Amino acid sequence: MNEPLKSLRILAVDDNKTNLHVLQVFLKKQGHQVLLAENGEEAVQKFEAERPDMVLLDIMMPVMDGFEAARRIRVLAQDLWVPIIFLSALNRDENLLEGLESGGDDYLTKPINFIVLEAKLRSMQKSLALQAQSVESLNRLQAISDSVLEAIITINTTATVIACNLATERLFGWTADELIGQNVKVLMAEPYHSEHDAYVQRYVDGGPRRIIGTEREVIGRRRDGNLFPAELAVSEIRLDNNRLFIGVIRDISERKAAEATLRENARQLQVYYDQTESEQQLAIRLIEKQMHRRGLQDPSLRYAVIAAQHFSGDVVAAVRSPEGRFYALLADATGHGLAAAISVLPVLSVFYRMSAQNLPVQELIREFNQQLRESMPIGRFVAATVVCLDPASKSGEIWVGGTPSALLIDRWGRKEAEFPSTQLPLGIMDAIDTQATTFTWQKESQLLLYSDGLIEATAQDGLQFGTEGILASVAHTTPGQRFDAVSTALAKHLGDELAADDVSLMVIDCP
């Protein structure tokens, strides 16, 4: 049974008191102890005084920035690994590189995705636990070595044993009486056994030093023939005009076993990393296989999906039924990354299957919800907008649950209609209102569907793009200009920043 992870003492650093308070509340809810600092200099002082287990570090701060603080903390930590995670609004590649070069272990952009932060903290907890185990093992081995007297053996110039201590008896299995008078090579394995006499003679005759005054690893041989790794240090003394050599031998079997364990742990960590990479690539192929790219290439549609991470929790899909109806789906799963992306897969499968049957939107929503209730864990859900446009009747159906309002834009770029979210997201409850809203449109009207990542995209000044940003960007534009107009306006709004959430946009020509 796995032991629970030990809570950490975490130093949180940010010059924004609101951000610092939010971090403090979040970390305490995770069971961690929290130390606070409002600039880099204070962070270094707190680290030196309190020695926390981990540091969450902002970059842009007065007095001393996060990069310099990280460098100083690394010096203070010395050989002990203390994870440093940068939390910053800076999101350029060079910012990430500088953060890693200054001593950071990871880098998260603001606004902070607390689901991701929680995962990072758990990963660091596991790594710190492994480190603690390794340090404990090494300390234990050191204590064992320090508490046991090393074997001390004295030989003469003919390599004959003339004295040994009790530790020698325990280590090699010979009594002192049995060992004294024998050639010391009886304690050695090959090739040392065969080479030892010649080496001693060469040294006595004035040859170079190879062992004297140095420490080296050798293989010892016990009386029963068993071999063991040992550290050997040899010194020379002259006593009553006699040249004597004193060897100090330490059994390092446990240390070698610990080193082998550490190497195996490192190998397993590499295997885990490689497996994770392989699984991510498999997931990408699986998700791509579920996407029917042909429908997304319909001339009446332009779309974009921008992932906040490697995987997007936003998914768009489109298809025409055999009868010519145009179906479109924009789905936004809770969270980010791989888990969110996989959450949407059941919806995609149902969408393509049921739209091919020319079914009304109401039926699609009912089936979406049932599938998600059966497959989604508690606490996860999928916000969605589903549209069906019928060219024959010049009418459409739309259902909005949890996503921002869909917009119907007329030929002059004005808001013709707005379809707000009046339903719960999919996957929350067994019984939901599946009734779709019917609507008609004017000539050259367009339907705009988008996720909350678009309207919540935040500039450096803290201003969100909002629905106002969408309407302002499409005003006085022609239908063919609107997709690019929204994309350009969003890029201008963000500047050098990146959207904190997945962003998706669909612009659909009404037939």
C-alpha positions as CSV (number, residue, x, y, z in Angstrom):
1,M,0.0,0.0,0.0
2,N,1.4,3.4,-1.0
3,E,2.2,5.8,1.8
4,P,0.6,9.3,1.6
5,L,2.8,12.0,0.2
6,K,4.4,14.2,2.8
7,S,3.2,17.8,3.0
8,L,5.7,20.4,1.9
9,R,6.9,23.7,3.3
10,I,6.5,26.0,0.2
11,L,7.9,29.5,-0.2
12,A,5.5,31.5,-2.4
13,V,6.9,34.7,-3.9
14,D,4.9,37.4,-5.7
15,D,4.8,41.2,-5.5
16,N,1.0,41.1,-6.1
17,K,-0.7,40.6,-2.8
18,T,-3.9,39.2,-4.3
19,N,-1.9,36.6,-6.3
20,L,0.0,35.8,-3.1
21,H,-3.2,35.4,-1.1
22,V,-4.8,33.1,-3.8
23,L,-1.6,30.9,-3.8
24,Q,-1.6,30.7,0.0
25,V,-5.2,29.6,0.1
26,F,-4.7,27.0,-2.6
27,L,-1.5,25.6,-1.1
28,K,-3.1,25.3,2.4
29,K,-6.1,23.5,0.9
30,Q,-3.6,21.0,-0.5
31,G,-2.2,20.4,3.0
32,H,1.0,22.4,2.6
33,Q,2.7,24.9,4.9
34,V,3.2,28.2,3.2
35,L,5.9,30.9,3.6
36,L,5.3,34.2,1.9
37,A,7.6,36.8,0.3
38,E,6.8,39.9,-1.8
39,N,10.1,40.3,-3.7
40,G,13.2,38.4,-4.6
41,E,15.5,39.7,-1.9
42,E,12.9,38.8,0.8
43,A,12.6,35.4,-0.8
44,V,16.3,34.7,-0.6
45,Q,16.3,35.8,3.1
46,K,13.3,33.6,3.9
47,F,14.9,30.7,2.1
48,E,18.1,31.0,4.0
49,A,16.3,31.3,7.4
50,E,13.5,28.8,6.9
51,R,14.9,26.3,4.3
52,P,11.6,25.4,2.6
53,D,11.1,22.3,0.5
54,M,10.0,24.1,-2.7
55,V,9.8,27.6,-4.1
56,L,7.0,29.1,-6.3
57,L,8.6,32.2,-7.8
58,D,7.2,35.2,-9.7
59,I,9.7,36.9,-12.1
60,M,8.8,40.6,-12.5
61,M,9.3,41.9,-8.9
62,P,10.8,45.0,-7.4
63,V,14.1,45.0,-5.5
64,M,15.2,41.7,-7.0
65,D,13.6,39.8,-9.9
66,G,12.8,36.1,-9.8
67,F,15.7,35.0,-12.1
68,E,18.3,36.5,-9.7
69,A,16.5,35.1,-6.7
70,A,16.5,31.6,-8.2
71,R,20.3,31.8,-8.8
72,R,21.0,32.8,-5.2
73,I,18.6,30.2,-3.8
74,R,20.5,27.5,-5.8
75,V,23.8,28.7,-4.2
76,L,22.2,28.5,-0.8
77,A,20.8,25.1,-1.4
78,Q,24.2,23.7,-2.4
79,D,23.9,20.0,-3.3
80,L,20.4,19.6,-2.0
81,W,17.7,19.8,-4.7
82,V,15.0,22.3,-4.0
83,P,12.4,22.5,-6.8
84,I,11.8,26.0,-8.1
85,I,8.7,26.6,-10.2
86,F,8.3,30.0,-12.0
87,L,4.8,31.5,-12.0
88,S,4.9,34.4,-14.5
89,A,2.9,36.3,-17.0
90,L,6.0,36.3,-19.2
91,N,5.4,33.5,-21.8
92,R,8.1,33.9,-24.5
93,D,10.5,31.1,-25.2
94,E,13.4,33.2,-24.1
95,N,11.7,33.8,-20.7
96,L,11.3,30.0,-20.3
97,L,14.9,29.4,-21.3
98,E,16.2,32.1,-18.9
99,G,14.1,30.6,-16.1
100,L,15.6,27.2,-16.6
101,E,19.1,28.5,-16.9
102,S,18.8,30.5,-13.7
103,G,17.9,27.4,-11.8
104,G,14.2,26.8,-12.3
105,D,12.8,23.3,-12.7
106,D,9.5,24.3,-14.3
107,Y,7.6,27.3,-15.7
108,L,3.9,28.1,-15.6
109,T,2.3,31.1,-17.2
110,K,-0.3,33.4,-15.5
111,P,-3.2,33.2,-15.0
112,I,-2.3,30.0,-13.2
113,N,-4.1,26.8,-14.1
114,F,-4.5,25.4,-10.6
115,I,-5.2,21.9,-11.9
116,V,-1.9,21.9,-13.7
117,L,-0.2,23.5,-10.6
118,E,-1.6,20.7,-8.4
119,A,-0.3,18.1,-10.8
120,K,3.2,19.8,-10.8
121,L,3.2,19.9,-7.0
122,R,2.3,16.2,-6.7
123,S,5.1,15.3,-9.2
124,M,7.6,17.4,-7.2
125,Q,6.4,15.7,-4.0
126,K,7.1,12.3,-5.5
127,S,10.6,13.5,-6.6
128,L,11.4,15.0,-3.2
129,A,10.2,11.7,-1.6
130,L,12.6,9.8,-3.8
131,Q,15.4,12.2,-2.9
132,A,14.7,11.9,0.8
133,Q,14.8,8.1,0.5
134,S,18.1,8.2,-1.3
135,V,19.6,10.6,1.3
136,E,18.2,8.5,4.1
137,S,19.8,5.4,2.5
138,L,23.1,7.0,2.0
139,N,23.1,8.4,5.6
140,R,22.2,5.0,6.9
141,L,25.0,3.4,5.0
142,Q,27.4,6.1,6.2
143,A,26.3,5.5,9.8
144,I,26.9,1.8,9.4
145,S,30.4,2.4,8.0
146,D,31.3,4.8,10.7
147,S,30.1,2.5,13.5
148,V,32.2,-0.5,12.2
149,L,36.0,-0.4,12.6
150,E,37.8,-0.9,9.4
151,A,40.1,-3.9,9.0
152,I,43.7,-2.9,9.6
153,I,46.4,-5.3,8.3
154,T,50.2,-4.8,8.6
155,I,52.6,-6.6,6.2
156,N,56.3,-6.5,5.6
157,T,58.3,-6.2,2.4
158,T,57.7,-9.9,1.5
159,A,53.9,-9.3,1.7
160,T,53.6,-11.4,4.9
161,V,50.9,-10.5,7.4
162,I,52.5,-9.6,10.7
163,A,49.5,-8.0,12.5
164,C,45.7,-7.5,12.1
165,N,42.9,-6.2,14.2
166,L,39.6,-7.8,15.3
167,A,37.7,-6.1,12.5
168,T,39.9,-8.1,10.1
169,E,38.7,-11.3,11.6
170,R,35.1,-10.2,11.3
171,L,35.5,-9.0,7.7
172,F,37.6,-11.9,6.2
173,G,36.6,-14.8,8.5
174,W,40.2,-15.6,9.5
175,T,41.4,-15.5,13.1
176,A,44.5,-13.4,13.7
177,D,46.5,-16.5,14.6
178,E,45.5,-18.2,11.3
179,L,46.2,-15.1,9.2
180,I,49.5,-13.9,10.7
181,G,52.4,-15.5,8.8
182,Q,50.5,-15.9,5.5
183,N,50.9,-13.9,2.3
184,V,48.4,-11.1,2.3
185,K,47.3,-12.1,-1.2
186,V,45.2,-14.8,0.4
187,L,42.7,-12.0,1.0
188,M,42.7,-10.9,-2.6
189,A,40.7,-12.0,-5.7
190,E,42.2,-12.1,-9.2
191,P,43.9,-10.3,-10.8
192,Y,45.3,-8.8,-7.5
193,H,46.1,-12.2,-6.1
194,S,48.6,-13.1,-8.9
195,E,50.0,-9.6,-9.3
196,H,50.5,-8.5,-5.8
197,D,53.9,-10.1,-5.0
198,A,55.5,-8.6,-8.1
199,Y,54.1,-5.2,-7.4
200,V,55.4,-5.2,-3.8
201,Q,58.8,-6.3,-5.0
202,R,59.0,-3.6,-7.8
203,Y,58.1,-0.9,-5.3
204,V,60.6,-2.1,-2.7
205,D,63.3,-2.1,-5.5
206,G,62.5,1.6,-6.2
207,G,59.6,1.3,-8.6
208,P,56.8,3.8,-8.9
209,R,53.9,4.2,-6.5
210,R,50.6,2.8,-7.6
211,I,48.7,2.2,-4.4
212,I,50.8,3.7,-1.6
213,G,49.2,6.9,-0.3
214,T,46.0,6.6,-2.4
215,E,42.6,5.0,-2.0
216,R,41.2,2.6,-4.5
217,E,38.5,0.0,-5.0
218,V,39.5,-3.6,-4.9
219,I,37.8,-7.0,-4.7
220,G,38.4,-8.8,-1.4
221,R,38.1,-12.6,-0.8
222,R,36.8,-14.0,2.4
223,R,38.1,-17.3,3.9
224,D,35.0,-19.1,2.5
225,G,35.9,-17.9,-1.0
226,N,33.1,-15.3,-1.3
227,L,34.1,-12.0,-2.9
228,F,33.2,-8.5,-1.9
229,P,33.9,-4.9,-3.0
230,A,36.2,-3.0,-0.8
231,E,38.0,0.3,-0.4
232,L,41.8,0.0,0.2
233,A,44.1,2.6,1.5
234,V,47.8,1.7,2.0
235,S,50.4,3.7,3.8
236,E,54.1,3.0,4.4
237,I,56.0,3.4,7.7
238,R,59.5,2.6,8.9
239,L,59.9,1.0,12.3
240,D,63.3,0.0,13.6
241,N,64.8,0.2,10.2
242,N,62.0,-2.1,8.9
243,R,59.7,-1.0,6.0
244,L,56.1,-1.9,6.8
245,F,52.9,-1.4,4.9
246,I,49.6,-0.8,6.7
247,G,46.4,-1.5,4.7
248,V,43.0,-0.1,5.8
249,I,40.1,-2.1,4.3
250,R,36.5,-1.1,4.3
251,D,33.6,-3.3,3.0
252,I,31.6,-1.2,0.6
253,S,29.0,-3.9,-0.4
254,E,26.1,-1.9,0.9
255,R,27.2,1.3,-0.7
256,K,27.6,-0.5,-4.1
257,A,24.2,-2.0,-3.6
258,A,22.8,1.5,-2.9
259,E,24.5,2.9,-6.0
260,A,23.0,0.0,-8.1
261,T,19.6,0.9,-6.7
262,L,20.0,4.5,-7.6
263,R,21.1,3.6,-11.1
264,E,18.0,1.3,-11.4
265,N,15.8,4.1,-10.1
266,A,17.2,6.5,-12.7
267,R,16.7,3.8,-15.4
268,Q,13.1,3.4,-14.3
269,L,12.5,7.1,-14.3
270,Q,13.8,7.3,-17.9
271,V,11.5,4.4,-18.9
272,Y,8.6,6.3,-17.3
273,Y,9.5,9.4,-19.2
274,D,9.8,7.6,-22.5
275,Q,6.5,5.8,-21.9
276,T,4.8,9.1,-21.1
277,E,6.1,10.6,-24.3
278,S,4.9,7.5,-26.3
279,E,1.5,7.6,-24.7
280,Q,1.1,11.3,-25.6
281,Q,1.9,10.5,-29.2
282,L,-0.6,7.7,-29.2
283,A,-3.2,10.0,-27.8
284,I,-2.5,12.6,-30.5
285,R,-3.0,9.9,-33.2
286,L,-6.2,8.7,-31.4
287,I,-7.7,12.2,-31.3
288,E,-6.7,12.9,-34.9
289,K,-8.4,9.6,-36.0
290,Q,-11.6,10.8,-34.3
291,M,-11.6,14.1,-36.2
292,H,-13.3,14.1,-39.6
293,R,-11.2,16.7,-41.3
294,R,-13.4,16.6,-44.4
295,G,-16.3,18.3,-42.7
296,L,-14.0,21.0,-41.3
297,Q,-13.0,21.8,-44.9
298,D,-16.5,22.8,-45.9
299,P,-16.4,26.1,-47.8
300,S,-19.0,27.6,-45.5
301,L,-16.8,27.3,-42.5
302,R,-13.6,28.9,-41.1
303,Y,-12.3,27.8,-37.7
304,A,-9.3,27.9,-35.4
305,V,-8.4,26.0,-32.2
306,I,-5.4,27.3,-30.2
307,A,-4.3,25.0,-27.4
308,A,-3.0,26.4,-24.1
309,Q,-0.9,23.2,-23.7
310,H,0.1,20.3,-26.0
311,F,-3.5,19.1,-26.1
312,S,-6.6,21.3,-26.4
313,G,-9.7,20.7,-24.3
314,D,-11.6,22.7,-27.0
315,V,-12.8,20.7,-30.0
316,V,-14.6,21.8,-33.2
317,A,-16.4,19.5,-35.6
318,A,-18.5,19.9,-38.7
319,V,-20.3,17.7,-41.2
320,R,-23.0,17.7,-43.8
321,S,-25.8,15.1,-43.7
322,P,-26.7,13.2,-46.8
323,E,-29.8,15.5,-47.0
324,G,-27.6,18.6,-47.1
325,R,-28.0,19.8,-43.6
326,F,-24.9,21.4,-42.0
327,Y,-24.1,20.4,-38.5
328,A,-21.4,22.1,-36.4
329,L,-20.1,21.4,-32.9
330,L,-18.0,23.5,-30.5
331,A,-17.1,21.7,-27.3
332,D,-15.1,22.8,-24.3
333,A,-14.1,20.2,-21.7
334,T,-13.2,21.1,-18.1
335,G,-9.5,21.5,-17.6
336,H,-6.7,21.5,-20.1
337,G,-4.3,19.1,-21.7
338,L,-4.7,15.4,-22.4
339,A,-7.4,14.6,-19.9
340,A,-9.6,17.4,-21.3
341,A,-9.0,16.4,-24.9
342,I,-9.9,12.7,-24.2
343,S,-13.1,13.8,-22.4
344,V,-14.5,15.2,-25.7
345,L,-14.0,12.0,-27.7
346,P,-17.3,10.4,-26.8
347,V,-19.1,13.5,-28.0
348,L,-17.3,13.5,-31.4
349,S,-18.2,9.9,-32.1
350,V,-21.9,10.5,-31.4
351,F,-21.8,13.8,-33.4
352,Y,-20.7,12.1,-36.6
353,R,-22.9,9.1,-36.2
354,M,-26.2,11.0,-35.5
355,S,-25.7,13.9,-37.9
356,A,-25.3,11.4,-40.7
357,Q,-28.9,10.3,-39.8
358,N,-30.2,13.8,-40.3
359,L,-31.4,13.8,-36.7
360,P,-32.6,17.0,-34.9
361,V,-30.2,18.8,-32.5
362,Q,-32.4,17.7,-29.6
363,E,-31.6,14.0,-30.2
364,L,-27.9,14.8,-30.5
365,I,-27.9,16.6,-27.1
366,R,-29.7,13.8,-25.4
367,E,-27.2,11.2,-26.6
368,F,-24.2,13.5,-25.9
369,N,-25.3,13.8,-22.3
370,Q,-26.0,10.1,-21.8
371,Q,-22.5,9.1,-23.2
372,L,-20.7,11.6,-21.0
373,R,-22.6,10.6,-17.9
374,E,-21.5,7.0,-18.5
375,S,-17.8,7.9,-19.3
376,M,-16.9,11.1,-17.4
377,P,-15.6,11.1,-13.8
378,I,-17.5,13.1,-11.2
379,G,-16.6,16.8,-11.4
380,R,-15.9,16.9,-15.1
381,F,-18.2,18.1,-17.8
382,V,-18.3,19.4,-21.4
383,A,-19.7,22.8,-22.3
384,A,-21.0,22.8,-25.9
385,T,-22.8,24.6,-28.7
386,V,-24.5,22.5,-31.3
387,V,-25.9,24.0,-34.5
388,C,-27.9,22.5,-37.5
389,L,-28.5,24.7,-40.6
390,D,-31.1,23.6,-43.1
391,P,-30.5,25.2,-46.6
392,A,-33.9,23.9,-47.8
393,S,-36.0,25.7,-45.2
394,K,-33.5,28.6,-44.5
395,S,-33.8,27.9,-40.8
396,G,-31.6,26.5,-38.1
397,E,-31.5,24.9,-34.7
398,I,-29.0,25.8,-31.9
399,W,-28.4,24.5,-28.4
400,V,-26.0,26.3,-26.1
401,G,-25.0,24.8,-22.8
402,G,-22.1,26.3,-20.7
403,T,-20.3,28.0,-23.7
404,P,-20.5,31.8,-24.3
405,S,-23.4,33.2,-26.3
406,A,-23.4,32.4,-30.0
407,L,-23.7,35.4,-32.3
408,L,-25.7,35.8,-35.5
409,I,-24.0,38.6,-37.5
410,D,-25.8,40.3,-40.5
411,R,-24.2,41.2,-43.9
412,W,-23.0,44.6,-42.6
413,G,-21.3,43.2,-39.5
414,R,-24.0,44.0,-37.0
415,K,-25.4,41.7,-34.3
416,E,-28.6,40.2,-35.7
417,A,-29.3,37.8,-32.9
418,E,-27.6,36.4,-29.8
419,F,-28.1,32.9,-28.4
420,P,-27.1,32.9,-24.7
421,S,-26.3,29.8,-22.7
422,T,-29.5,28.8,-21.0
423,Q,-28.6,25.2,-20.4
424,L,-26.2,23.3,-18.1
425,P,-23.1,21.8,-19.6
426,L,-23.2,18.2,-20.7
427,G,-22.4,15.4,-18.3
428,I,-23.5,17.1,-15.1
429,M,-27.0,15.7,-14.7
430,D,-29.0,12.8,-16.1
431,A,-32.0,14.9,-16.9
432,I,-31.3,18.1,-18.9
433,D,-33.3,20.4,-21.1
434,T,-32.4,19.3,-24.7
435,Q,-34.8,21.7,-26.4
436,A,-33.0,23.6,-29.2
437,T,-33.8,27.2,-30.3
438,T,-35.0,27.6,-33.8
439,F,-34.0,30.7,-35.8
440,T,-33.8,32.2,-39.3
441,W,-31.4,34.6,-40.9
442,Q,-31.0,37.3,-43.5
443,K,-29.0,37.0,-46.7
444,E,-25.2,36.7,-46.1
445,S,-25.6,36.3,-42.3
446,Q,-22.9,34.4,-40.4
447,L,-23.0,32.5,-37.2
448,L,-20.1,32.9,-34.7
449,L,-19.3,30.2,-32.1
450,Y,-16.5,30.5,-29.7
451,S,-15.2,29.2,-26.3
452,D,-14.7,31.2,-23.1
453,G,-10.9,31.1,-23.8
454,L,-11.5,33.7,-26.5
455,I,-13.5,36.3,-24.5
456,E,-11.4,35.7,-21.4
457,A,-8.1,36.2,-23.2
458,T,-6.3,38.8,-21.0
459,A,-3.9,41.5,-22.1
460,Q,-0.9,42.7,-20.1
461,D,-3.1,45.5,-18.6
462,G,-5.5,42.9,-17.3
463,L,-8.3,43.7,-19.8
464,Q,-10.2,40.8,-21.2
465,F,-11.1,40.6,-24.9
466,G,-14.7,40.0,-24.2
467,T,-17.8,39.8,-26.4
468,E,-17.2,43.5,-27.0
469,G,-13.9,42.7,-28.7
470,I,-15.6,40.3,-31.0
471,L,-18.4,42.7,-32.0
472,A,-16.0,45.6,-32.4
473,S,-13.7,43.6,-34.7
474,V,-16.5,42.4,-37.0
475,A,-18.3,45.8,-37.2
476,H,-18.4,47.2,-40.8
477,T,-16.7,44.1,-42.2
478,T,-17.8,41.9,-45.1
479,P,-18.6,38.2,-44.4
480,G,-15.3,37.1,-46.0
481,Q,-13.3,39.4,-43.7
482,R,-14.7,38.4,-40.3
483,F,-12.7,35.4,-39.4
484,D,-9.4,37.2,-40.1
485,A,-10.8,40.4,-38.4
486,V,-11.5,38.5,-35.1
487,S,-8.1,36.7,-35.3
488,T,-6.2,39.9,-35.9
489,A,-8.0,41.8,-33.1
490,L,-7.3,39.0,-30.7
491,A,-3.6,38.9,-31.6
492,K,-3.4,42.7,-31.2
493,H,-5.2,42.5,-27.9
494,L,-2.8,39.9,-26.4
495,G,0.4,41.4,-27.8
496,D,3.2,39.3,-26.6
497,E,1.0,37.4,-24.1
498,L,-0.5,34.0,-24.7
499,A,-4.1,33.1,-23.9
500,A,-4.3,31.3,-20.5
501,D,-7.1,29.0,-21.8
502,D,-7.8,27.0,-24.9
503,V,-9.2,29.3,-27.6
504,S,-11.6,28.1,-30.3
505,L,-13.6,30.1,-33.0
506,M,-16.0,29.0,-35.7
507,V,-17.4,31.4,-38.4
508,I,-20.2,29.7,-40.4
509,D,-21.9,31.1,-43.5
510,C,-25.7,30.8,-43.2
511,P,-27.0,29.3,-46.5
